[in-house]
Amino acid sequence: MKTLTPDLGSTIYTEDIGRQMYGLMSELYPICRSITGNGIRQTLNIIKEHIPLEIHEVPSGTAVFDWTVPKEWNIRDAYVKNSKGGKIIDFKKSNLHILNYSAPVKKKVSLAELKEHLFTLPEYPDWIPYRTSYYNENWGFCMSHNQFMTLKEDEYEVFIDSSLEDGHLTYGEYYIKGEKPDEVLMSCHICHPSLCNDNLSGIAVASFLAKSLYAATPRMSYRFLFIPGSIGSITWLSQNEAQTGRIKHGLVAACLGDAGGFTYKKSRKGDAEIDRAVMNVLKNSGLEHKSLDFIPFGYDERQFCSPGFNLPVGCLMRTPNGAYPEYHTSADNMEFVKPEHLKESFSIFLSVFFVLENNKRYLNLNPKCEPQLGKRGLYKALGGGKNNREKEMAMLWVLNLSDGHYSLLDISDKSGVSFQVIKEAADALSQHGLLREMQ
């Protein structure tokens, strides 16, 4: 087993981890997913090839707080034909062509009636939009606006071979037991069809993080959730309310494969340890980043942060949902995401976990004036290189603030020295009998 470090991924994976995550996304890309159904099961079974995922099924009709688990939706085929038998829309060419959760239909309609059930993006006329009708039974198709403009007066055959009936809501869960019962929650949504940044990228990063932690020896316990958006987190919270008190930190992973800088949406608390840890890592990464205050809109952080739970869960993204033109369109494809961006996102999450794992408090055992570091060989312990001055300052900061009240994250924030360097200084001082870890 390996120690959890920011470079854990590079020590475990012999091939480039970015390309491995990209490969998983490529395998998942063709699957038509929704908030329920066989697409979810197929997706989870593929993830299960990487981590020992536990798959849960919650029956339709189950009350989950103010909601009810919906009927299960599955689709086999769908198309629109003109009077000559030519398919003008074909679900098998793109699963975005169908209004997700469309009820079964087989009939002939006029152009006017057909248009009432068509969705396009006039501002991006070559792209197919992604639209849903989860809780309002309907049927429809999505198509490019350019193709829409070519439709002529005709009688059209509409066929949707789908089912909407009692079944289950399916989600995946993977728990890694650490030395402590305190949990870090990691959640991603798995309900979108062929959309890469939102959110095959989150699935891929979460899967490989889980795989990495399994090969390590974490101090904290980790729970990974692969759930349909909104109704999935509501269902999980309803089914697991008694154990949510063990969740000390949490992150929702989404939109992690594009070229944008990082965006962190804070938890409802705003200054939870997870909020500070993420911002500390981003600040010291040298990468472009920004933070957003919590708002009750977005991904599943809004369910975890609802006032009845108020869990310390933030959302870590690159470009946020809705802030890039390709969002919820056919342009959010395998060309839009890049292996190098996935790799960078993976590294940032791993660095955050490193902070959470090692954010301890120490007591200076020689608190009356500075101890003489030279006679203990601590200057030699710094090693060569241009960062000696930073490492020396890190030792002085750690010694000065290790009064049992300041954590290593506090010291890193106050000093401006990266958490990893502060942690290395604390390790060196402890090895030389100058610090004692507080329990």
C-alpha positions as CSV (number, residue, x, y, z in Angstrom):
1,M,0.0,0.0,0.0
2,K,1.1,3.5,-0.7
3,T,0.9,6.8,1.3
4,L,-1.6,9.3,0.0
5,T,0.5,12.1,-1.6
6,P,-0.3,14.7,-4.3
7,D,1.6,12.6,-6.8
8,L,0.0,9.3,-5.9
9,G,-1.5,8.9,-9.4
10,S,1.9,9.0,-11.1
11,T,3.2,6.3,-8.7
12,I,0.3,4.0,-9.3
13,Y,-0.5,4.3,-13.0
14,T,2.2,3.1,-15.5
15,E,0.3,4.8,-18.4
16,D,-0.7,8.4,-18.6
17,I,-3.6,8.8,-16.3
18,G,-5.2,11.5,-18.4
19,R,-5.4,9.2,-21.3
20,Q,-6.8,6.4,-19.2
21,M,-9.6,8.6,-17.9
22,Y,-10.2,9.8,-21.5
23,G,-10.4,6.1,-22.5
24,L,-13.1,5.4,-19.9
25,M,-15.1,8.4,-21.2
26,S,-14.8,7.1,-24.7
27,E,-16.3,3.8,-23.6
28,L,-19.2,5.5,-21.8
29,Y,-19.9,8.1,-24.4
30,P,-22.3,6.2,-26.7
31,I,-24.6,5.1,-23.8
32,C,-28.0,6.7,-23.6
33,R,-28.4,7.5,-19.9
34,S,-31.2,9.1,-17.9
35,I,-32.1,9.4,-14.2
36,T,-33.3,5.8,-14.3
37,G,-33.0,2.8,-16.6
38,N,-30.6,0.4,-18.3
39,G,-28.2,3.1,-19.5
40,I,-27.4,3.8,-15.8
41,R,-26.9,0.1,-15.1
42,Q,-24.6,-0.3,-18.1
43,T,-22.6,2.7,-17.0
44,L,-22.2,1.5,-13.5
45,N,-21.2,-2.0,-14.6
46,I,-18.4,-0.4,-16.7
47,I,-17.2,1.6,-13.7
48,K,-17.3,-1.6,-11.7
49,E,-14.5,-2.9,-13.9
50,H,-12.3,-0.3,-12.3
51,I,-13.5,-0.2,-8.7
52,P,-15.6,-2.7,-6.6
53,L,-18.7,-0.6,-6.8
54,E,-21.9,-1.6,-4.9
55,I,-25.0,-1.1,-7.0
56,H,-28.3,-0.1,-5.3
57,E,-31.8,-0.3,-6.6
58,V,-34.6,1.8,-5.1
59,P,-38.1,0.9,-6.3
60,S,-40.3,3.4,-8.2
61,G,-42.9,5.0,-5.9
62,T,-40.6,5.1,-2.9
63,A,-41.1,8.3,-0.9
64,V,-37.8,10.2,-0.5
65,F,-38.6,13.3,1.6
66,D,-40.9,15.5,-0.5
67,W,-40.2,13.5,-3.7
68,T,-41.1,10.1,-5.1
69,V,-38.8,7.8,-7.0
70,P,-40.1,8.1,-10.6
71,K,-41.0,5.4,-13.0
72,E,-38.1,3.8,-14.9
73,W,-37.5,4.9,-18.4
74,N,-35.9,2.9,-21.2
75,I,-35.6,3.5,-24.9
76,R,-34.7,1.1,-27.7
77,D,-35.3,3.2,-30.9
78,A,-36.8,6.5,-32.1
79,Y,-37.1,8.3,-35.4
80,V,-39.1,10.7,-37.5
81,K,-39.7,9.8,-41.2
82,N,-41.1,11.9,-44.0
83,S,-43.8,10.6,-46.4
84,K,-41.1,9.0,-48.6
85,G,-39.8,6.9,-45.8
86,G,-36.6,8.8,-45.2
87,K,-35.5,9.3,-41.6
88,I,-35.0,13.0,-40.9
89,I,-34.3,12.3,-37.2
90,D,-32.6,9.1,-36.0
91,F,-32.0,8.3,-32.4
92,K,-29.4,5.7,-33.3
93,K,-27.2,8.4,-34.9
94,S,-27.3,10.5,-31.7
95,N,-29.0,9.8,-28.4
96,L,-29.4,13.6,-27.9
97,H,-32.0,13.5,-30.7
98,I,-34.6,12.2,-28.2
99,L,-36.3,14.4,-25.6
100,N,-35.0,12.4,-22.6
101,Y,-37.8,10.5,-20.8
102,S,-40.1,10.7,-23.9
103,A,-43.2,8.6,-23.6
104,P,-43.8,5.9,-26.3
105,V,-45.4,7.3,-29.5
106,K,-46.4,5.8,-32.9
107,K,-48.4,8.0,-35.1
108,K,-48.5,10.3,-38.1
109,V,-48.5,14.0,-37.7
110,S,-48.5,17.2,-39.7
111,L,-45.5,19.5,-39.8
112,A,-47.3,22.0,-37.5
113,E,-47.9,19.3,-34.9
114,L,-44.4,18.0,-35.2
115,K,-42.9,21.4,-34.7
116,E,-44.6,21.6,-31.3
117,H,-42.4,18.7,-30.2
118,L,-39.1,19.8,-31.7
119,F,-36.3,21.5,-29.9
120,T,-33.4,23.5,-31.5
121,L,-30.7,26.0,-30.8
122,P,-31.1,28.9,-33.2
123,E,-28.0,30.6,-31.7
124,Y,-25.8,27.5,-32.6
125,P,-27.6,26.2,-35.6
126,D,-25.3,23.2,-36.2
127,W,-25.6,21.8,-32.7
128,I,-28.2,19.4,-31.2
129,P,-29.6,20.5,-27.8
130,Y,-30.0,18.2,-24.8
131,R,-33.5,18.5,-23.3
132,T,-35.4,16.4,-20.8
133,S,-39.0,15.9,-19.5
134,Y,-38.5,13.9,-16.4
135,Y,-41.5,14.8,-14.4
136,N,-43.9,16.0,-17.1
137,E,-45.0,13.2,-19.4
138,N,-44.3,14.3,-22.9
139,W,-42.6,13.3,-26.1
140,G,-40.2,15.2,-28.4
141,F,-37.1,15.3,-30.5
142,C,-34.0,17.5,-30.7
143,M,-32.3,18.5,-33.9
144,S,-30.0,21.1,-35.4
145,H,-31.7,24.4,-36.2
146,N,-30.3,24.3,-39.8
147,Q,-32.0,20.9,-40.3
148,F,-35.2,22.2,-38.8
149,M,-35.3,25.1,-41.3
150,T,-35.3,22.6,-44.2
151,L,-38.5,20.8,-43.0
152,K,-41.3,21.0,-45.5
153,E,-45.1,20.6,-45.4
154,D,-45.6,16.8,-45.3
155,E,-47.1,14.0,-43.2
156,Y,-44.5,12.7,-40.8
157,E,-44.3,9.3,-39.1
158,V,-43.2,9.6,-35.4
159,F,-42.0,6.5,-33.7
160,I,-40.6,6.3,-30.1
161,D,-40.0,2.8,-28.8
162,S,-39.7,3.6,-25.1
163,S,-41.2,2.4,-21.9
164,L,-42.1,4.3,-18.8
165,E,-43.2,1.9,-16.1
166,D,-42.5,0.9,-12.5
167,G,-38.9,-0.2,-12.0
168,H,-36.0,1.3,-10.0
169,L,-33.7,4.2,-9.5
170,T,-30.2,2.8,-9.7
171,Y,-27.0,4.3,-8.2
172,G,-23.5,3.2,-7.4
173,E,-21.6,3.6,-4.1
174,Y,-18.0,2.7,-3.1
175,Y,-16.8,3.0,0.4
176,I,-13.1,3.0,1.4
177,K,-12.6,2.4,5.1
178,G,-9.8,4.5,6.6
179,E,-8.2,4.6,10.0
180,K,-10.9,6.9,11.2
181,P,-14.7,6.7,10.7
182,D,-14.8,10.4,9.6
183,E,-15.8,10.5,6.0
184,V,-14.9,12.5,2.9
185,L,-17.8,12.4,0.4
186,M,-17.2,12.5,-3.3
187,S,-20.3,12.7,-5.6
188,C,-20.8,12.9,-9.3
189,H,-23.9,12.7,-11.5
190,I,-24.3,9.9,-14.0
191,C,-27.6,10.7,-15.6
192,H,-26.5,12.6,-18.8
193,P,-26.3,10.8,-22.2
194,S,-23.6,11.6,-24.7
195,L,-22.3,14.7,-22.9
196,C,-18.6,14.7,-22.1
197,N,-17.7,17.6,-19.9
198,D,-21.0,17.5,-18.2
199,N,-20.5,14.9,-16.9
200,L,-18.5,12.0,-18.2
201,S,-15.4,14.0,-17.0
202,G,-16.7,13.9,-13.4
203,I,-17.4,10.2,-13.6
204,A,-13.9,9.5,-15.0
205,V,-12.1,11.6,-12.4
206,A,-14.1,10.2,-9.5
207,S,-13.5,6.6,-10.7
208,F,-9.7,7.0,-10.9
209,L,-9.5,8.9,-7.6
210,A,-11.4,6.0,-6.0
211,K,-9.0,3.6,-7.6
212,S,-6.0,5.5,-6.3
213,L,-7.3,5.7,-2.8
214,Y,-8.0,2.0,-2.8
215,A,-4.3,1.5,-3.4
216,A,-3.3,3.9,-0.6
217,T,-3.7,3.8,3.2
218,P,-6.0,6.8,3.9
219,R,-6.4,8.2,7.4
220,M,-10.0,9.2,6.7
221,S,-12.8,7.1,5.2
222,Y,-14.0,7.9,1.7
223,R,-17.4,7.4,0.1
224,F,-17.9,7.8,-3.6
225,L,-21.4,8.2,-5.0
226,F,-22.3,7.8,-8.7
227,I,-25.9,9.0,-8.8
228,P,-28.5,10.5,-11.1
229,G,-28.7,14.3,-10.6
230,S,-31.0,15.7,-7.9
231,I,-33.3,12.7,-7.4
232,G,-30.2,10.6,-6.8
233,S,-28.8,12.7,-4.0
234,I,-32.3,13.2,-2.5
235,T,-32.8,9.4,-2.6
236,W,-29.4,8.7,-1.1
237,L,-29.9,11.2,1.7
238,S,-33.3,9.8,2.5
239,Q,-32.0,6.2,2.6
240,N,-28.8,7.1,4.6
241,E,-29.9,10.0,6.9
242,A,-28.6,8.3,10.0
243,Q,-25.0,8.1,8.8
244,T,-24.6,11.6,7.4
245,G,-23.1,12.8,10.7
246,R,-19.9,11.1,9.7
247,I,-19.4,13.3,6.7
248,K,-16.8,15.9,7.6
249,H,-15.9,17.0,4.1
250,G,-17.5,16.7,0.7
251,L,-17.0,17.6,-3.0
252,V,-19.3,17.3,-6.0
253,A,-17.2,16.7,-9.2
254,A,-18.4,18.1,-12.4
255,C,-17.2,19.7,-15.7
256,L,-13.6,18.7,-15.3
257,G,-12.3,18.1,-18.9
258,D,-12.5,21.5,-20.6
259,A,-9.7,24.0,-21.0
260,G,-11.1,26.6,-18.5
261,G,-9.6,27.6,-15.2
262,F,-10.8,26.0,-12.0
263,T,-14.0,27.2,-10.3
264,Y,-14.9,26.3,-6.7
265,K,-18.4,26.8,-5.4
266,K,-18.2,26.9,-1.6
267,S,-20.4,25.0,0.7
268,R,-23.4,26.6,2.4
269,K,-21.2,27.2,5.5
270,G,-18.7,29.1,3.3
271,D,-15.7,28.7,5.6
272,A,-15.7,24.9,6.2
273,E,-12.4,23.1,6.2
274,I,-13.2,21.7,2.7
275,D,-13.7,25.3,1.4
276,R,-10.4,26.4,2.9
277,A,-8.5,23.3,1.7
278,V,-9.7,23.7,-1.9
279,M,-8.9,27.4,-2.0
280,N,-5.4,26.7,-0.5
281,V,-4.6,24.1,-3.1
282,L,-5.9,26.3,-6.0
283,K,-4.0,29.3,-4.7
284,N,-0.7,27.4,-4.5
285,S,-1.2,25.6,-7.8
286,G,-0.4,28.6,-9.9
287,L,-3.4,27.8,-12.1
288,E,-6.2,30.2,-13.0
289,H,-9.0,29.9,-10.5
290,K,-11.9,31.6,-8.9
291,S,-14.4,30.9,-6.1
292,L,-18.2,31.3,-6.0
293,D,-20.3,31.7,-2.9
294,F,-23.0,29.1,-2.3
295,I,-26.3,29.5,-4.1
296,P,-29.2,26.9,-3.9
297,F,-28.9,26.1,-7.6
298,G,-26.5,23.9,-9.5
299,Y,-25.5,20.3,-8.9
300,D,-26.1,18.0,-5.9
301,E,-24.2,20.3,-3.5
302,R,-27.6,22.0,-3.1
303,Q,-29.1,18.8,-1.7
304,F,-26.2,18.0,0.6
305,C,-26.2,21.7,1.8
306,S,-30.0,21.9,2.3
307,P,-30.6,23.3,5.8
308,G,-31.8,20.0,7.3
309,F,-28.4,18.5,6.6
310,N,-26.0,21.5,6.0
311,L,-23.2,19.2,5.2
312,P,-19.8,20.8,4.3
313,V,-20.0,19.9,0.6
314,G,-18.7,22.2,-2.2
315,C,-18.5,21.8,-5.9
316,L,-15.2,21.7,-7.8
317,M,-15.3,22.4,-11.5
318,R,-13.4,23.9,-14.3
319,T,-15.8,26.1,-16.4
320,P,-19.1,26.0,-14.5
321,N,-22.3,24.5,-15.8
322,G,-24.1,26.9,-18.2
323,A,-21.0,29.1,-18.6
324,Y,-19.7,27.6,-21.8
325,P,-21.7,27.5,-25.1
326,E,-21.2,23.7,-25.6
327,Y,-23.0,23.0,-22.3
328,H,-26.0,20.6,-22.8
329,T,-25.4,20.3,-26.6
330,S,-23.9,17.9,-29.0
331,A,-20.8,20.1,-29.1
332,D,-19.9,18.8,-25.6
333,N,-18.3,15.8,-27.2
334,M,-15.0,13.9,-27.1
335,E,-13.2,16.7,-28.9
336,F,-14.2,19.3,-26.4
337,V,-12.4,17.5,-23.5
338,K,-8.7,16.8,-23.4
339,P,-6.7,14.2,-21.5
340,E,-4.3,16.8,-20.1
341,H,-7.2,18.7,-18.5
342,L,-8.6,15.6,-16.9
343,K,-5.1,14.8,-15.5
344,E,-4.8,18.3,-14.1
345,S,-8.2,18.0,-12.5
346,F,-7.3,14.7,-11.0
347,S,-4.2,16.2,-9.5
348,I,-6.1,19.1,-7.9
349,F,-8.6,16.7,-6.2
350,L,-5.7,14.5,-5.0
351,S,-4.0,17.6,-3.5
352,V,-7.2,18.5,-1.7
353,F,-7.4,15.0,-0.2
354,F,-3.7,15.3,0.8
355,V,-4.6,18.5,2.8
356,L,-7.6,16.9,4.5
357,E,-5.6,13.8,5.4
358,N,-2.7,15.8,6.9
359,N,-4.3,18.9,8.5
360,K,-3.2,18.3,12.0
361,R,-2.3,20.4,15.0
362,Y,1.1,20.3,16.8
363,L,2.6,21.5,20.0
364,N,6.0,23.1,20.0
365,L,8.1,21.3,22.7
366,N,10.7,24.1,22.8
367,P,8.4,27.2,22.9
368,K,10.8,29.6,24.7
369,C,12.5,31.4,21.9
370,E,13.6,29.7,18.6
371,P,15.4,26.4,19.0
372,Q,18.8,26.2,17.4
373,L,18.0,24.4,14.1
374,G,21.6,24.1,12.9
375,K,22.9,22.0,15.7
376,R,20.1,19.5,15.1
377,G,21.1,19.2,11.4
378,L,17.7,20.6,10.3
379,Y,19.3,23.0,7.8
380,K,20.9,20.0,6.1
381,A,17.5,18.3,6.1
382,L,16.2,21.0,3.9
383,G,18.3,19.7,1.0
384,G,19.8,21.8,-1.8
385,G,18.0,24.0,-4.2
386,K,16.5,27.5,-4.5
387,N,13.6,26.6,-2.2
388,N,15.8,26.4,0.9
389,R,14.7,29.8,2.1
390,E,11.0,28.9,1.8
391,K,11.6,25.7,3.7
392,E,13.5,27.5,6.4
393,M,10.6,30.0,6.7
394,A,8.1,27.1,6.8
395,M,10.0,25.7,9.8
396,L,9.9,29.0,11.6
397,W,6.2,29.5,10.9
398,V,5.4,26.0,12.1
399,L,7.4,26.4,15.3
400,N,5.9,29.8,16.1
401,L,2.2,28.8,15.5
402,S,2.3,25.3,16.9
403,D,0.7,26.1,20.2
404,G,-2.1,23.6,19.8
405,H,-4.5,26.0,18.3
406,Y,-3.3,26.4,14.7
407,S,-3.6,23.6,12.2
408,L,-1.2,23.1,9.4
409,L,-3.8,24.5,7.0
410,D,-4.0,27.6,9.3
411,I,-0.3,28.0,9.1
412,S,-0.2,27.6,5.4
413,D,-2.9,30.2,4.9
414,K,-1.2,32.6,7.3
415,S,2.3,32.2,5.9
416,G,1.5,31.9,2.2
417,V,3.7,28.8,2.1
418,S,2.1,25.8,0.3
419,F,0.6,23.1,2.5
420,Q,2.9,20.4,1.3
421,V,6.0,22.5,2.3
422,I,4.4,23.3,5.7
423,K,3.7,19.6,6.2
424,E,7.3,18.6,5.3
425,A,8.6,21.1,7.8
426,A,6.3,19.7,10.5
427,D,7.5,16.2,9.7
428,A,11.2,17.3,10.0
429,L,10.6,19.1,13.3
430,S,8.8,16.2,14.7
431,Q,11.5,13.8,13.8
432,H,14.0,16.0,15.7
433,G,11.9,16.1,18.9
434,L,10.7,19.7,18.5
435,L,7.0,19.0,17.8
436,R,4.3,16.7,19.2
437,E,1.2,15.9,17.3
438,M,-2.0,16.9,19.2
439,Q,-4.6,14.1,19.5
